[in-house]
């Protein structure tokens, strides 16, 4: 992929290679990925299945740190969609972005889990999704809680929101489609004061602007919780981070989500500890 992605500067004709790997096997090719990005190669990397959603195959085939690789690798833009229409928008964006002078390669972290799709009233969500995140349910004034999720755990996050909505007025549900783009924008804004440049717009600050200082965030991702737990630093919110921090076991996906606290009960309990004092 790295070689094919350099076709434009080498041969004058751009190719847009698309490659798929088991998401945990990205680490096997990490040197090649790093050098490809260093050379400004342009390709679309698909990692699937991701996290412990690959439940039956055990810990060696379940990815934990790939969201952090996507966030930390220079020359690579990382997305993790939850829904098919998000993936459509991201692929369209990726093929355009890979051809831009200031573009890069793109990494999509996907799953083979079947996820119920949601009905859309309009396309207003799409622009924010391509910036890194959007509200599935906007927070109400003065809400004490927000659930933040990425990718395959969307059903659990949505079910927990439905269960808690009556108990926590104005409960928000934030879908982070790219921890990478959100963190990159936030870092650039903070670095602007040291470089003498004007501070760029920061999408994550805009997303979290409606929240009061006392609001807390429950973050959940099928991967390292560090991919989302940094969100508490943006505006000083308390965070209860849920994620995978050790190798997974072999078993049914729902059983493993229960074991590693990625299920609905874990989200509800985290919200209770943060916001209800239980």
C-alpha positions in Angstrom: 0.0 0.0 0.0 2.8 2.4 0.8 4.5 1.8 -2.5 1.2 2.1 -4.5 0.4 5.3 -2.5 3.6 6.9 -3.9 2.6 6.3 -7.5 1.8 10.0 -8.1 5.3 11.5 -7.3 7.1 8.5 -8.8 5.1 7.9 -12.0 2.9 10.9 -12.5 -0.4 9.0 -12.0 -2.1 8.8 -8.6 -3.4 5.6 -7.3 -5.7 5.3 -4.3 -5.0 1.9 -2.8 -7.4 0.4 -0.2 -6.1 -2.3 2.1 -7.7 -4.4 4.8 -6.0 -6.1 7.7 -7.1 -7.6 11.0 -7.2 -4.5 13.3 -4.8 -6.1 15.8 -2.3 -6.9 13.1 -1.7 -3.2 12.4 1.0 -3.5 14.9 2.7 -6.2 12.8 3.1 -3.7 10.0 3.7 -0.7 12.2 7.2 0.0 10.8 5.9 -0.1 7.2 3.0 2.1 8.2 5.3 4.6 9.8 7.7 4.8 6.9 4.8 5.0 4.4 3.3 8.0 6.3 6.8 9.5 6.6 7.1 9.4 2.8 3.7 11.0 2.4 2.2 7.9 0.8 -1.5 8.1 0.3 -3.7 5.0 1.0 -6.9 4.0 2.8 -6.2 1.5 5.6 -9.1 -0.6 6.9 -8.7 -2.3 10.3 -11.4 -4.8 11.1 -12.7 -6.4 13.3 -11.7 -4.2 16.1 -11.4 -4.4 19.9 -12.9 -7.4 21.7 -15.8 -7.4 19.3 -13.8 -10.3 17.7 -14.8 -12.2 20.8 -14.5 -15.9 19.8 -10.8 -15.6 18.8 -9.3 -14.6 22.1 -6.9 -11.9 23.3 -4.2 -12.4 20.6 -6.7 -11.4 17.9 -8.4 -8.5 19.8 -7.0 -5.0 19.4 -6.6 -2.7 22.4 -4.2 0.1 21.5 -5.0 0.7 17.8 -7.1 3.8 18.5 -3.9 5.3 20.2 -1.9 4.3 17.1 -4.4 6.1 14.9 -4.2 9.2 17.1 -0.4 9.2 17.5 0.7 8.3 13.9 1.7 11.4 12.0 0.5 11.5 8.4 -2.6 9.4 9.2 -6.2 10.5 9.8 -8.1 8.0 12.0 -11.9 7.6 12.0 -14.1 5.0 13.8 -17.7 5.0 12.5 -20.7 3.5 14.3 -23.2 3.5 11.4 -23.1 2.7 7.7 -24.0 6.3 6.6 -21.1 7.6 8.6 -18.8 5.2 6.9 -20.1 6.3 3.5 -19.4 9.9 4.3 -15.9 9.1 5.7 -14.9 7.1 2.6 -16.0 9.9 0.3 -14.1 12.4 2.5 -11.0 10.0 2.5 -10.8 9.7 -1.3 -10.9 13.5 -1.6 -8.5 14.1 1.3 -5.9 11.7 0.1 -5.5 13.8 -3.1 -5.1 17.1 -1.3 -1.6 18.6 -1.1 -2.0 19.0 2.7 -3.9 15.6 3.0 -2.6 12.3 4.3 -3.4 8.6 4.4 -6.6 7.6 6.3 -7.3 4.7 8.7 -10.8 3.4 9.3 -11.3 1.2 12.4 -14.3 -1.0 11.7 -16.1 -4.0 13.1 -18.0 -7.1 11.8 -20.6 -6.7 14.6 -24.1 -6.2 13.2 -25.3 -2.8 14.6 -29.0 -1.6 14.3 -29.0 1.5 12.2 -30.7 4.7 13.2 -33.2 6.9 11.3 -32.0 10.3 10.2 -34.3 13.3 9.7 -31.7 15.2 7.8 -27.9 15.4 7.0 -27.1 18.0 9.5 -24.9 15.6 11.5 -22.6 14.8 8.6 -20.3 18.0 8.7 -19.7 17.5 12.4 -19.1 13.8 12.0 -16.3 14.6 9.5 -14.8 17.0 12.0 -14.6 14.3 14.7 -17.9 14.1 16.5 -21.6 15.1 16.7 -24.5 15.0 19.2 -26.9 12.1 18.8 -28.9 13.7 21.6 -27.9 17.3 22.4 -27.4 18.0 26.1 -30.1 20.1 27.9 -29.3 23.3 29.8 -27.5 22.5 33.1 -27.3 18.8 32.5 -25.2 16.8 35.0 -24.2 14.1 32.6 -23.1 13.2 29.1 -22.4 9.8 27.6 -19.6 9.8 25.1 -18.9 6.8 22.8 -16.9 5.7 19.8 -17.7 3.0 17.2 -19.0 -0.5 17.9 -20.4 0.2 21.4 -23.1 2.5 20.0 -25.9 0.1 20.9 -24.8 0.0 24.5 -24.4 3.7 24.7 -27.8 4.4 23.2 -29.5 1.8 25.4 -27.9 3.4 28.5 -29.0 6.8 27.4 -32.5 5.6 27.0 -32.4 4.0 30.5 -31.0 7.1 32.2 -32.8 9.9 30.3 -35.7 10.1 32.7 -33.4 10.2 35.8 -30.9 12.8 34.5 -32.7 15.7 32.8 -30.9 16.9 29.6 -28.6 13.9 29.4 -26.5 14.2 26.3 -25.2 11.5 24.0 -22.1 12.4 22.0 -20.8 10.2 19.1 -17.0 10.7 18.7 -16.3 9.6 15.1 -12.6 10.5 15.2 -10.8 10.9 18.5 -7.8 11.7 16.3 -9.3 14.8 14.6 -10.8 16.1 17.9 -7.5 15.8 19.7 -5.5 17.2 16.8 -7.7 20.3 16.7 -7.5 20.8 20.4 -3.7 20.4 20.4 -3.3 22.9 17.5 -5.5 25.5 19.3 -3.4 25.2 22.5 -0.1 25.3 20.6 -1.1 28.4 18.6 -0.2 30.8 21.4 3.4 29.5 21.3 3.8 29.6 17.5 2.4 33.2 17.1 -0.3 32.0 14.8 -3.9 32.7 15.1 -5.8 30.1 17.1 -7.7 27.8 14.8 -11.3 26.7 15.4 -11.5 23.8 17.8 -14.4 21.4 17.2 -14.2 19.6 20.5 -14.4 22.9 22.4 -17.5 23.8 20.4 -19.1 20.4 21.1 -18.5 20.7 24.9 -19.3 24.4 25.2 -22.9 23.9 26.3 -21.8 21.8 29.3 -21.5 23.4 32.8 -18.4 23.0 34.8 -20.2 20.5 37.1 -21.1 18.1 34.3 -19.4 14.7 34.1 -18.5 12.5 31.1 -18.9 8.8 30.9 -16.6 7.8 28.0 -16.7 4.3 26.4 -14.8 2.7 23.5 -13.9 -0.9 22.5 -10.2 -0.1 22.9 -7.9 1.8 25.2 -10.0 4.2 27.4 -7.2 6.8 26.9 -8.5 7.5 23.5 -11.4 9.4 25.0 -10.6 10.1 28.7 -8.6 13.2 27.7 -11.9 14.9 26.8 -12.2 15.9 30.5 -9.1 18.1 30.1 -10.8 20.3 27.4 -13.0 22.1 29.9 -12.2 20.5 33.2 -15.0 18.0 33.4 -14.9 14.9 35.5 -14.6 11.6 33.6 -15.5 8.0 34.2 -13.6 6.2 31.4 -14.7 2.8 30.2 -12.6 0.7 27.8 -10.3 -2.3 27.4 -7.0 -2.3 29.3 -6.1 -6.0 29.3 -6.1 -8.9 26.8 -9.6 -10.2 26.2 -10.9 -13.7 26.8 -12.6 -16.1 24.3 -16.3 -16.1 24.5 -19.6 -14.6 23.4 -19.4 -10.9 22.6 -22.1 -9.8 25.1 -20.5 -11.9 27.8 -17.1 -10.3 27.2 -18.6 -6.8 27.1 -20.1 -7.6 30.6 -16.8 -8.9 31.8 -14.8 -6.0 30.6 -17.4 -3.4 31.6 -18.5 -2.3 28.2 -22.2 -3.2 28.6 -25.2 -1.1 29.4 -25.0 -1.8 33.2 -21.4 -0.6 33.3 -22.4 2.7 31.7 -25.4 3.2 34.0 -23.2 2.4 37.1 -20.5 4.8 36.0 -23.1 7.5 35.6 -24.5 6.7 39.0 -21.1 7.0 40.6 -20.4 10.3 38.9 -23.7 12.0 39.0 -26.1 10.3 41.4 -23.7 9.7 44.3 -24.4 6.0 44.5 
